Amino acid sequence: MAVSGEKEPSGLYVLRISGVFTNEQRKAMENAGRAEIDRRSRIRILVLADGFAGWGKEGNWGDIRFMLEYDPYIDKIAVVAEEKWRDQFLMLLAAGYRKAAVEFFPSGQESKAREWLGAG
């Protein structure tokens, strides 16, 4: 599994994931998110799941402490992935139950996701 995160000059935080995403990697991404929010105060997130193969079975995927503490500082989250992952991503990201807006875009629609995020 490859996971990487980068902040673009526009301020957009881009997470790239492929293969099986583990709970340990989720925790590492949350820690990076904490650091970014602490520096900037508000962020927008683009998740690009190319070659994504699902979630690891280990760990507590129901741990929502990060969301409860940092959600007020996240404006929007966009996910670009294969359509078959739509429901699972929206469920994992608690779409409709959090302050941050969450939207799913099928593979090939990164430009639409960026437009929705306001990142051009």
N, C-alpha and C positions, 0 to 999 in steps of 0.2 A: 504494500500500500504506500502510495506517495501522497504526502500532504505538504502543502506549502502555503504560506501567507505573505502577502506583500501589500504595502500601502502605495497607491498611485498618487501622482502629483495633485489630482483632483480631490484627494482626501478619501477616496473610495478604498475600502479594505477588501482585497480579493483573496478568497480561499480556493485553492485548487486541490481537489481530492480525486483519487482513482483507486481502484481495487477495493479491498474490504477496509472500511473505516472502523478503527478500534476505539473503545472507550478511553484508553490512555491518550490517543491522539485528540479526541474531543476535549479532554481536560487541558491538553497543551494549547489547543486553539482558544479555549476559554481564557487561559492565563494570558495569552497574547492579546486577546480582546480587552481584558482588564487593563493591561499596560497601555494600550492604545487609547482607551476611553479616559484613563487617568491623565493622559497627556493632552487630549483634544477635547474632551467633554462630550462630544456627540459623534457618532459614526454611522456610515451606511456600509452594508456588507453585500458582496456578490459572491455566491458559492458556485463554482464551476466544477461540476461532477462529470468529468469525461473519463470513460472507462470505469465508472463506479460499479462495484459488485456487491454492495450491501454493507451491513453493519456487523461488527464482531459480536459474539454472544456473551463475552465476559463483561463484568462491570455493571454499575448501576446506571442504566440509561434513563431512569426516571428522576435522577438528581437535577432539580430545577433551581438550585441556589443561584447559579449565574444569572439565569433569566430573571429571577425575583429581584436581585440586587442591581443588575445593569441594564435591564430592559428600558428603563426611562431614558437612557442615553443612546439608544439605538433607534435611528429614524426609520430605516427600512432594511429588509433582508430580501434579496432576490436569489433564487436557485435556478440554475440552468442544468438540466439533466434529462436522461431518457424519460419519456412519458410514463413508463412502467413504475418509476420511482416517485411519481407525483404525490400520491396519498401518504406514503411513508415519510417523505421529507416534510410535508405540511403537518403531519402528526408530530414528528420529532421536534419541529420548530414551534409547536403549539399555535399554529396559525389560527387567528380568530379569538385567541384567549390571552393574547399579550398586547402590550401597548404598541410595540413596533409592528408596522405593516409587513406582512410576509406575502410574497408572490412567487409562483412557480412558472418557469418558462421552459418549453421543450427544447431539447438539443437543437442547436443551430440558431437559436434566438437570443444569443448573447447581446446583440445590439439593441433589441427590444428591452431586455432586462436593464441594460445600462441607461436607456432612455427613461424607463420607469423610475430608476434610482436617481435620475437627475444628473447622471454623470456623462451625458453626451454620447 
